[in-house]
Amino acid sequence: MTRRHLFTALLALVLPASALAQTGFPPFASIERTQFEARNDQNMNVNFTLPVGSSPGRGIDLNMSVVYNSLNWTPVAGGWTYNNQGPLGWLYSTPVGTITYQLSNHRNICLHSPDGNLYVYHTTYQNYQYVDAFGTRHALNLYWDEAISDCDGSDVVTATYTFHLTDGSGLYASISSGGPDQPTVTTKSGIVIGNTRITDTNGNYLSSSNPVIGRFDCWGGPAR
């Protein structure tokens, strides 16, 4: 009994709070399954799925479920902190999952003038994340910034268009030719997850009438 408590205490000290707070089925997690639920022994999150409906398809089956993650509070520095690291409670599962990003706009002065300052205007997409149907969160590390200058008329894009995830999931993220608001995630088996559809290697797909991209907007004023 003493050894078990000692191991648990050491585990809490070594692992970062984000790892302890992870919902769903993180790669390399110690998952204990029963007929009704699956429990992550690392952080004691309980995940279970209630099937709503299913339909066999050619290549991809349509399975709709309601998923529950129990991890609402996380032990941090000897206390408990509300878990804001991933989806909480009930999730209405789709085969696609959800891709989110943050969109921000700001401007910097490139020329001070008594007749009116000139600016460089930035449109930035960052903090991309993919949350699968079970609530597992994956940071995609994509980035896109467009800078349009009043001073010289330039239009410069700085971006990280592709990223191989290093969390053990084997996922590959990319910003497609459709633009920074249409990222995709590709699984190890070659299934491509986009903003409204999931497509297998044979071209079979499931589509959604509502986009699953989540966007968070913010505006920043001029730098002084």
C-alpha positions in Angstrom: 0.0 0.0 0.0 2.8 2.4 0.9 4.5 1.7 -2.4 1.4 2.5 -4.4 1.0 5.9 -2.6 4.6 6.7 -3.1 4.4 5.9 -6.8 1.3 8.0 -7.2 3.0 11.0 -5.5 6.1 10.7 -7.7 4.0 10.4 -10.8 2.1 13.6 -9.9 5.4 15.5 -9.4 7.0 14.3 -12.6 4.2 14.7 -15.1 3.1 18.2 -16.2 -0.3 19.5 -15.4 -1.4 19.3 -19.1 -0.6 15.6 -19.2 -2.6 15.0 -16.0 -5.5 16.9 -17.4 -5.7 15.2 -20.7 -9.1 13.7 -21.6 -10.0 11.0 -24.1 -7.3 8.4 -24.9 -3.9 10.1 -25.0 -1.0 8.1 -26.7 1.0 5.9 -24.2 -1.7 6.3 -21.5 -2.4 3.3 -19.2 -6.1 2.6 -20.1 -8.1 0.0 -18.2 -11.2 -1.1 -20.0 -14.5 -2.7 -18.8 -17.6 -3.6 -20.6 -19.0 -0.1 -20.0 -16.2 2.3 -19.6 -12.5 3.0 -20.0 -10.4 4.5 -17.3 -7.1 6.3 -17.6 -5.0 5.1 -14.6 -2.7 8.0 -15.0 -5.2 10.7 -14.2 -8.3 8.7 -13.3 -10.4 10.2 -16.2 -13.3 7.9 -16.9 -14.5 7.8 -20.5 -17.6 6.0 -21.8 -19.6 6.1 -25.0 -23.3 5.8 -25.5 -24.1 4.8 -29.1 -26.9 6.9 -30.8 -26.9 5.4 -34.3 -24.8 3.7 -36.9 -24.9 3.0 -40.6 -22.5 0.8 -42.5 -20.8 2.5 -45.4 -18.4 1.7 -48.2 -15.0 2.1 -46.6 -16.1 4.3 -43.7 -19.0 3.4 -41.3 -21.1 6.2 -39.9 -21.1 5.9 -36.1 -22.8 8.6 -33.9 -22.3 8.5 -30.2 -22.5 10.6 -27.0 -19.2 10.5 -25.2 -18.5 11.4 -21.5 -15.2 12.5 -19.9 -15.2 12.7 -16.1 -12.1 14.7 -15.5 -13.2 18.2 -14.3 -10.6 18.9 -11.8 -6.8 18.5 -11.9 -4.3 18.2 -8.9 -1.8 21.1 -9.2 0.8 22.1 -6.6 -1.0 20.4 -3.7 -4.5 21.8 -4.7 -7.2 21.3 -7.3 -7.6 23.4 -10.5 -10.5 23.4 -12.9 -9.5 21.4 -16.0 -9.4 23.8 -19.0 -7.1 21.5 -21.0 -9.7 19.7 -23.0 -13.4 18.9 -23.5 -15.3 18.2 -20.3 -18.5 16.3 -19.6 -20.7 15.2 -22.4 -19.5 15.4 -26.0 -21.7 14.8 -29.0 -19.4 12.7 -31.0 -18.9 12.8 -34.8 -16.6 10.7 -36.9 -14.7 13.9 -37.7 -13.9 15.4 -34.4 -13.1 19.2 -34.1 -10.3 21.4 -35.3 -10.0 24.7 -33.6 -7.7 27.7 -34.1 -7.3 31.3 -32.9 -7.6 34.2 -35.4 -6.2 37.6 -34.4 -5.7 40.9 -36.1 -3.3 43.7 -35.1 -1.3 46.4 -36.6 2.2 48.0 -36.1 3.3 51.5 -37.1 5.8 51.5 -39.9 5.9 55.3 -40.4 5.1 58.1 -38.0 3.7 61.1 -39.9 1.9 64.3 -38.9 -0.5 63.6 -41.8 -1.4 60.2 -40.4 0.6 57.2 -39.4 1.1 54.3 -41.8 0.8 50.7 -40.6 1.6 47.1 -41.2 -1.6 45.0 -40.8 -1.3 41.5 -39.5 -3.8 38.6 -39.8 -2.6 35.7 -37.7 -3.9 32.1 -37.4 -2.4 30.1 -34.5 -3.0 27.7 -31.6 -4.4 25.0 -33.9 -5.8 22.0 -32.0 -7.5 18.8 -33.0 -9.9 17.1 -30.6 -11.0 13.6 -31.7 -14.5 12.2 -31.1 -13.5 10.8 -27.7 -12.1 14.1 -26.4 -8.4 13.5 -27.0 -6.6 16.8 -27.6 -3.7 17.2 -30.0 -1.7 20.4 -30.5 -1.1 20.8 -34.2 1.7 23.6 -34.1 0.5 25.1 -37.4 1.0 28.9 -37.9 0.0 31.4 -40.6 0.6 35.2 -40.6 -0.1 37.7 -43.4 1.5 41.2 -43.1 0.2 43.9 -45.5 2.2 47.1 -45.3 1.0 50.6 -46.1 4.6 51.8 -46.3 5.9 49.7 -49.2 2.8 47.9 -50.4 4.2 44.5 -49.6 2.1 41.4 -48.7 4.2 38.8 -46.9 3.0 35.5 -45.5 5.0 33.7 -42.8 3.7 30.2 -42.1 4.3 26.7 -40.8 2.2 24.7 -43.3 2.9 21.2 -42.1 3.7 19.4 -38.9 4.2 15.8 -37.9 2.9 15.5 -34.4 5.4 14.2 -31.8 2.8 13.1 -29.2 2.9 9.5 -30.4 -0.4 9.7 -32.3 1.2 9.5 -35.7 -1.0 12.3 -36.9 0.1 14.7 -39.7 -1.3 18.3 -39.8 -1.3 20.7 -42.7 -2.7 23.9 -44.0 -4.2 23.1 -47.4 -4.4 25.2 -50.5 -7.8 26.3 -49.3 -6.2 28.6 -46.8 -5.3 28.8 -43.1 -9.0 28.4 -42.1 -9.1 25.0 -43.8 -6.5 22.8 -42.0 -6.5 19.0 -42.3 -5.3 16.2 -40.1 -4.1 12.9 -41.6 -4.0 9.7 -39.6 -1.4 6.9 -39.8 -3.7 4.9 -42.0 -4.1 7.8 -44.5 -7.6 9.0 -43.5 -7.8 12.7 -44.0 -9.9 14.8 -41.6 -11.0 18.2 -42.9 -13.4 20.9 -41.9 -16.5 19.2 -43.1 -15.5 15.7 -44.1 -13.4 12.6 -43.4 -12.0 10.8 -46.4 -10.3 7.4 -46.6 -7.5 6.4 -49.0 -10.0 5.1 -51.6 -11.9 8.4 -51.8 -14.9 7.3 -49.7 -16.0 10.0 -47.4 -18.4 11.2 -44.7 -19.4 14.8 -44.8 -21.1 17.2 -42.3 -23.5 20.0 -43.2 -22.0 22.1 -40.4 -18.3 23.0 -40.4 -16.4 21.5 -37.4 -13.7 24.2 -37.5 -13.8 26.3 -34.3 -12.6 29.9 -34.6 -11.7 32.3 -31.8 -11.4 35.9 -32.8 -9.6 38.7 -31.1 -8.4 42.2 -32.2 -5.3 44.0 -31.2 -4.8 47.7 -31.6 -1.7 49.5 -32.9 1.6 49.0 -31.2 3.0 52.2 -29.6 
